[in-house]
Amino acid sequence: MLQSNLKDIEDEQISVSERLAQIEKDDLNARQKANVYVNRLHTIKRYMEKRNLPGIPQSFLKLFFTASHNTEDLMAELEQPQVNIESVKRILEVATNDMEALETETYDIVQYATLTEQLLQYSNRYRSFDERIQEAFNEALEIFEKEFDYQASFEKISQALEVAEPGVTNRFVTSYEKTREAIRF
């Protein structure tokens, strides 16, 4: 009986020890990721600034500030005198998803903006004699410079160019993908 109780106590101590070790590991992981996310936010901000875009889409700003806010929440939770590791894990998951969405959005914005600029420039060879391309050029440029909706601008000019020269958009997209600049974290 005593032997059985001692064994139960020993098993419980081992279990508690393992849970504590896991909590320490989760805590360290969360702290490391919080620091990585702070650096990524700064890097993404610089990456976007280097693009010299006429404006930043609201969708990007919303994602950026959400990711920033959730990263701050994670750091604040980790600074508590008693860290609630379950809360940390929840906030970390949200922050991780935010960062992934922000990186995707960043790449999409830069891709559409770059391709739109290239297609607008390329459309010059048709604008003087193709009224539809001139019209699409004007609309795409307006969307690009005033609404900062680079995808809509890209779609507007690429649709017009595809009528005049089928396959032109794919050529530009393929070329862009070969030379796309990665965000350097």
C-alpha positions in Angstrom: 0.0 0.0 0.0 2.7 2.4 1.0 4.8 1.3 -2.0 1.8 2.0 -4.3 1.3 5.5 -2.8 5.0 6.3 -3.3 4.8 5.1 -6.9 1.7 7.3 -7.5 3.5 10.3 -6.0 6.6 9.6 -8.1 4.5 9.3 -11.2 2.7 12.6 -10.4 6.1 14.4 -9.8 7.4 13.1 -13.2 4.2 14.3 -14.9 4.4 17.7 -13.3 8.1 18.0 -14.2 7.3 17.1 -17.8 4.4 19.7 -18.0 6.8 22.3 -16.5 9.4 21.5 -19.1 6.8 21.8 -21.9 5.6 25.1 -20.5 9.2 26.5 -20.4 9.7 25.3 -24.0 6.4 26.9 -25.1 7.3 30.1 -23.3 10.8 30.3 -25.0 9.3 29.6 -28.4 6.7 32.3 -28.0 9.3 34.8 -26.9 11.5 34.0 -29.9 8.6 34.3 -32.3 7.5 37.6 -30.8 11.0 39.0 -31.5 10.9 37.6 -35.0 7.5 39.1 -35.7 8.6 42.5 -34.4 11.6 42.4 -36.8 9.4 41.1 -39.7 7.0 44.0 -39.2 9.9 46.5 -39.5 11.2 44.7 -42.5 7.8 44.6 -44.3 7.3 48.3 -43.6 10.7 49.1 -45.2 10.0 46.7 -48.1 6.8 48.6 -48.9 8.4 52.0 -48.4 11.1 51.1 -51.0 8.4 50.4 -53.6 7.5 54.1 -53.9 3.9 53.3 -54.5 1.5 56.2 -54.9 -0.4 54.9 -51.8 -0.9 51.9 -49.5 -4.1 50.0 -49.8 -6.4 49.9 -46.8 -6.4 46.1 -46.8 -2.6 46.2 -46.2 -2.8 48.8 -43.5 -5.6 46.8 -41.7 -3.5 43.6 -41.8 -0.3 45.4 -40.8 -1.9 47.1 -37.7 -3.7 43.9 -36.7 -0.5 41.9 -36.9 1.4 44.7 -35.0 -1.3 44.9 -32.3 -1.4 41.1 -31.8 2.4 40.9 -31.6 2.2 43.6 -28.9 -0.4 41.6 -27.1 1.8 38.6 -27.2 4.7 40.5 -25.8 2.5 42.0 -23.0 1.2 38.6 -22.1 4.8 37.3 -21.9 5.7 40.1 -19.5 3.1 39.3 -17.0 4.4 38.2 -13.6 2.5 34.9 -14.0 2.4 33.9 -17.6 -0.7 32.0 -18.7 0.8 29.7 -21.3 -2.6 28.7 -22.8 -3.3 32.4 -23.4 0.2 32.9 -24.9 -0.4 29.9 -27.2 -3.7 31.3 -28.4 -2.3 34.8 -29.0 0.8 33.3 -30.7 -1.5 31.3 -33.1 -3.4 34.5 -34.0 -0.2 36.5 -34.4 1.3 33.7 -36.6 -1.7 33.7 -38.9 -1.7 37.5 -39.1 2.0 37.5 -40.1 1.4 34.9 -42.8 -1.6 36.9 -44.2 0.5 40.1 -44.1 3.4 38.6 -46.0 1.0 37.2 -48.6 -0.7 40.6 -48.9 2.6 42.4 -49.2 3.8 40.2 -52.0 0.4 40.5 -53.8 0.4 44.3 -53.7 4.0 44.6 -54.9 3.4 42.1 -57.7 0.2 43.8 -59.0 1.7 47.2 -58.7 4.9 46.2 -60.6 3.0 44.3 -63.3 0.5 47.2 -63.7 3.4 49.6 -64.2 5.0 47.4 -66.8 1.7 46.8 -68.6 0.8 50.5 -68.6 4.2 51.2 -70.1 3.8 48.4 -72.6 0.3 49.6 -73.7 2.0 52.7 -75.2 2.6 50.8 -78.3 -1.2 50.4 -78.8 -2.6 53.6 -77.3 -2.3 55.9 -80.2 -4.4 53.8 -82.5 -6.6 51.6 -80.2 -9.2 53.6 -78.4 -10.1 50.7 -76.1 -6.5 50.4 -74.8 -6.3 54.2 -74.4 -9.5 54.1 -72.4 -8.3 51.1 -70.3 -5.0 52.9 -69.8 -6.8 56.0 -68.4 -9.0 53.9 -66.1 -6.2 51.7 -64.9 -4.0 54.7 -64.2 -6.8 56.4 -62.3 -7.4 53.3 -60.2 -3.6 52.9 -59.6 -2.9 56.5 -58.6 -6.1 57.4 -56.7 -7.6 54.2 -55.3 -4.4 52.2 -54.8 -6.2 49.1 -55.9 -3.3 47.6 -57.8 -5.0 44.3 -58.6 -8.1 46.1 -60.1 -5.7 48.3 -62.1 -3.8 45.3 -63.3 -7.0 43.5 -64.4 -8.2 46.6 -66.3 -5.1 47.1 -68.4 -4.4 43.4 -68.9 -7.9 42.7 -70.2 -7.6 45.4 -72.8 -4.1 44.3 -73.8 -5.2 40.6 -74.0 -7.7 41.5 -76.8 -5.0 43.2 -78.8 -2.2 40.7 -78.0 -3.4 37.4 -76.5 -0.9 35.9 -74.0 0.9 39.2 -73.2 -0.1 39.2 -69.6 1.2 35.7 -69.0 4.6 36.8 -70.5 4.9 39.6 -68.0 3.7 37.5 -65.1 6.2 34.7 -65.9 9.0 37.3 -66.3 8.1 38.9 -63.0 8.0 35.6 -61.1 11.5 34.8 -62.2 12.9 38.1 -60.9 10.6 38.8 -57.9 12.5 40.3 -55.0 11.9 38.4 -51.7 11.4 40.2 -48.5 14.7 39.8 -46.7 14.0 38.9 -43.1 
